[in-house]
Amino acid sequence: MSADGPGAHVAVLGIKSLPAFAGADRVVEHLLERFSPRNEYTIYLIRDGSPALFCTAKRHYVYIPALKGKYLRATSYFLLCCLHYLVKGRYDSAHVHNSDFGFFCPLLKLKRGVRVVGTFHGDPATREKWSRLAKIFFRVSEAVFVRACDTLTSVSAEKTVQGRTVHYIPNGTDFLASVHTSRQEFPYSELSLKAGEYVMFACGRLDRTKGLHHLLQAYRDLPTDAQLLIVGDFSHDPAYSREIERAASADNRVVLYKQLLDRETLCEVLRRCAVFVFPSEVEAMSMMLLEAIAYTRVVVCSDIPANLAVVGSGYPFQFASQDTMALRDMLENALTLSTDAWDAKRIHERIKSIFSWDKIALAYERLYEVRVEAE
């Protein structure tokens, strides 16, 4: 398809909700804001009782019901998405986010001539929250995903698939200077938080690979009066959440906010922290890390490859992953940093040049408009 010709009609599958709170849903939300109006998009979402989004001539939302239950919910939702896609969809391309969808990708191929683009947003089989059987399921699902997709992309430069090309298309971030209008009012005074003085950790769904237990252990021995604000969904891994709650209760400087924040409120709370800590053991590419740097916060992060892809190998506030003593020392350095000792604009300019959502959206659109053919 030429730049002046008719656009593509793209089905977007594998996400669950918009407005988004975390993960691939947030990636899609950002992309939709920047995609060319020449193309048409139909986005499949889970019917959860939230108000439906307003459809336009170029953007349609299809709400699909799902059964209750940790495993049945996703399975039933993905299956019904495919059935709607096959019966009512008229698409040129399908973009599937997350290899969890893998078992259903062969159904998408029943529509001849539709190009299927699959994006890896991480490797769920590496997450400690899943049982051994669930990890086997994810591995097999990924194998089917790889076989069924015409084109593969990944938000991580580290992702490889034997015998296939994997296009590296990273996540991006905003560079907005203005303060958003929040849909939620964050209770700063109730939590005794003062702007510019608290340390912050935030995630979407909390699990062990986020490394929060390392942070709490490091903070226990840190000579500071600064509050540590922890924000995230504590419902996803109950056993780990209880472990964190017990550790947090032993330190009166730790403040738990055990629910997700909307995008605008999260950005506001992030802007007001003194230091942001990102101790993950496993990531593909975190938008939380990107956004913390975009808002020119001092960010202390683990030295896993996905983080170094964002901050660069020479970043001064990285620490050896899972090393609590190294994390403690780096936090102390960050908290005692004078305002003129670190130029956050340097790292800010780095990610601005590499992780632009406009460039990322264009990269995906180019893939949508390529004819289906063997790589």
SULNORCOR-V661904 format. One record per pair of residues at least 4 apart in sequence whose C-alpha atoms are under 7 Angstrom apart, sorted by sequence separation. I is the first residue (numbers start at 0). GAP is how many residues later the second one is. If there is no record, write none. Layout:
i = <I	I>
gap = <GAP	GAP>
This chain:
i = <0	21	22	23	24	25	26	27	28	29	30	54	55	67	68	70	71	72	73	74	75	76	77	78	79	80	81	82	83	84	100	104	105	129	130	131	132	133	134	135	136	137	138	139	140	141	142	143	144	186	187	188	193	205	210	211	212	213	214	215	217	233	236	237	238	239	240	241	242	243	244	245	260	261	262	263	264	265	266	267	268	285	286	287	288	289	290	291	292	302	303	304	305	306	307	310	322	323	324	325	326	327	328	329	330	331	332	336	343	344	345	346	347	348	349	350	351	355	356	357	358	359	360	361	362	363	364	365	19	20	54	66	67	83	129	153	160	187	192	260	291	301	302	307	19	54	66	159	247	292	319	17	65	233	291	318	16	52	318	14	15	19	66	14	65	124	65	156	277	318	64	153	155	63	124	151	152	153	154	316	123	124	151	152	153	154	155	151	152	153	154	302	44	46	63	152	154	275	300	301	302	40	41	42	43	44	45	46	63	299	300	301	302	303	39	40	41	42	43	44	45	46	298	299	300	301	302	38	39	40	41	42	43	44	45	301	45	93	36	92	93	94	95	96	97	98	275	284	91	92	93	94	95	96	97	269	274	275	276	277	278	279	283	284	77	90	91	92	93	94	95	96	97	273	274	275	276	277	278	280	282	233	270	274	275	276	277	78	81	85	227	228	229	230	231	232	233	81	205	226	227	228	229	230	231	232	198	204	205	225	226	227	228	229	230	231	232	16	197	198	199	200	201	202	203	204	205	226	230	231	15	16	196	197	198	199	200	201	202	203	204	230	8	9	10	11	12	14	15	197	198	199	200	201	205	206	6	7	8	9	10	11	12	45	117	197	204	205	212	215	219	299	6	7	8	9	10	11	116	207	6	115	116	117	118	119	120	206	115	116	117	118	119	120	192	114	115	116	117	118	119	310	43	99	102	101	101	104	280	99	102	280	309	98	99	101	102	105	278	98	101	104	98	295	295	295	293	292	203	214	211	210	209	210	209	210	208	209	208	23	199	208	198	197	198	199	200	195	196	197	198	199	200	194	195	196	198	199	200	128	194	195	182	10	127	9	127	183	8	9	10	11	12	13	14	126	181	182	8	9	10	11	12	13	180	181	7	8	9	10	11	12	13	179	9	13	178	23	217	221	216	217	128	213	214	217	218	213	217	221	170	172	171	170	172	172	174	173	172	155	154	155	154	26	155	121	121	120	21	172	171	172	170	171	172	169	171	168	149	20	20	20	114	113	112	92	33	30	34	33	30	7	7	0>
gap = <4	4	4	4	4	4	4	4	4	4	4	4	4	4	4	4	4	4	4	4	4	4	4	4	4	4	4	4	4	4	4	4	4	4	4	4	4	4	4	4	4	4	4	4	4	4	4	4	4	4	4	4	4	4	4	4	4	4	4	4	4	4	4	4	4	4	4	4	4	4	4	4	4	4	4	4	4	4	4	4	4	4	4	4	4	4	4	4	4	4	4	4	4	4	4	4	4	4	4	4	4	4	4	4	4	4	4	4	4	4	4	4	4	4	4	4	4	4	4	4	4	4	4	4	4	4	4	4	5	5	5	5	5	5	5	5	5	5	5	5	5	5	5	5	6	6	6	6	6	6	6	7	7	7	7	7	8	8	8	9	9	9	9	10	10	10	11	11	11	11	12	12	12	13	13	13	13	13	13	13	14	14	14	14	14	14	14	15	15	15	15	15	16	16	16	16	16	16	16	16	16	17	17	17	17	17	17	17	17	17	17	17	17	17	18	18	18	18	18	18	18	18	18	18	18	18	18	19	19	19	19	19	19	19	19	19	20	20	21	21	21	21	21	21	21	21	21	21	22	22	22	22	22	22	22	22	22	22	22	22	22	22	22	22	23	23	23	23	23	23	23	23	23	23	23	23	23	23	23	23	23	24	24	24	24	24	24	25	25	25	25	25	25	25	25	25	25	26	26	26	26	26	26	26	26	26	27	27	27	27	27	27	27	27	27	27	27	28	28	28	28	28	28	28	28	28	28	28	28	28	29	29	29	29	29	29	29	29	29	29	29	29	30	30	30	30	30	30	30	30	30	30	30	30	30	30	31	31	31	31	31	31	31	31	31	31	31	31	31	31	31	31	32	32	32	32	32	32	32	32	33	33	33	33	33	33	33	33	34	34	34	34	34	34	34	35	35	35	35	35	35	36	37	38	38	39	40	40	40	41	41	41	41	42	42	42	42	42	42	43	43	43	46	48	49	52	54	55	56	64	67	68	69	69	70	70	71	71	72	73	73	73	74	75	75	75	75	76	76	76	76	76	76	77	77	77	77	77	77	78	78	78	79	80	80	81	81	81	82	82	82	82	82	82	82	82	82	82	83	83	83	83	83	83	83	83	84	84	84	84	84	84	84	84	85	87	89	97	106	106	107	107	108	108	109	109	109	110	110	110	114	114	115	116	117	118	119	120	121	128	129	129	130	144	150	161	162	163	182	182	183	183	184	184	184	185	185	191	222	239	241	242	257	258	259	275	324	326	326	327	330	360	361	368>
